[in-house]
Amino acid sequence: MLRFIYVIAGNLYRAWMIPKMGYYSRHPEKYSEQFRYEYDRYAINLMKKTGRITTEGFGMENLPKEGGYVMFSNHQGKYDALGIMHTHDKPCSVVMDDARSHGPLVKQFIDLVEGKRLKIDNLKQAAGIIKEVTREVKEGRKFIIFPSGGYEHRNGNYVDEFKPGAFKCAMKAKAPIVPVAIVDSWKVFDLWSLRKVKTEVFYLKPMLYDEYKDKKSVEISSIIHKRICAAVELAQNGDFLGAVLQ
């Protein structure tokens, strides 16, 4: 939290960017998805510089070259989606808990990429979001989903269990499922420190529709969870190539 406060305070003179982000998000007819995504990444880079944060991506060659897909990642904290977006060149969006999506700057980041706000305790609304994501993935959009449904603040890279239902949108869209392993992302805003911090994002080999079409969501969830756990463990031991190959 100390770093978050420091980043906000260190960028107060850039507060004019907040209404600008809001304006861009309200006028998608004027500003393309690519433009809005790049503005989000510009803001992320400013935040990283102020907060002394470095994020390195690995395995980008594993990302599908064409069409929509869904990235499923372990979840550690407020920086997770930003770290993925920083390393992901093509425009992507995110599905997140509605309760966490209305804070300062968070709202603007989400609105710029037309993110989906999921009300976890509202089954009807959640079903509607799944339908929206399914349709948009079919149309070629890319999404980030954290299938654990949340995160616990802890010092470590523990991977919470995944909720099988989170995979339904990719399954219905018959889209590639891209496992993403993030490492040390929790350090960014959970450590009470302003020391330099480095995080890593690993894009693993995607699971294509033909590989999972006969599997149930519980099986898919278990497979992806195991692969991400293995990648996180290898990365912590310095085996970055091994992590990508999971």
HELIX and SHEET records of a PDB file:
HELIX    1   1 LEU A    2  GLY A   10  1                                   9    
HELIX    2   2 LEU A   12  ARG A   14  5                                   3    
HELIX    3   3 MET A   17  ARG A   26  1                                  10    
HELIX    4   4 GLU A   33  GLY A   51  1                                  19    
HELIX    5   5 MET A   60  ASN A   62  5                                   3    
HELIX    6   6 ASP A   80  THR A   87  1                                   8    
HELIX    7   7 ASP A   98  ARG A  100  5                                   3    
HELIX    8   8 VAL A  106  LEU A  112  1                                   7    
HELIX    9   9 LEU A  123  LYS A  138  1                                  16    
HELIX   10  10 PRO A  164  PHE A  167  5                                   4    
HELIX   11  11 LYS A  168  ALA A  173  1                                   6    
HELIX   12  12 TRP A  186  ASP A  190  1                                   5    
HELIX   13  13 TYR A  209  TYR A  212  1                                   4    
HELIX   14  14 SER A  217  GLN A  236  1                                  20    
HELIX   15  15 PHE A  240  VAL A  244  1                                   5    
SHEET    1   A 7 ILE A  53  PHE A  58  0                                        
SHEET    2   A 7 VAL A 197  TYR A 203  1                                        
SHEET    3   A 7 ILE A 177  VAL A 183 -1                                        
SHEET    4   A 7 TYR A  69  SER A  73  1                                        
SHEET    5   A 7 LYS A 142  ILE A 145  1                                        
SHEET    6   A 7 SER A  93  ASP A  97  1                                        
SHEET    7   A 7 LYS A 116  LEU A 118  1                                        
END                                                                             
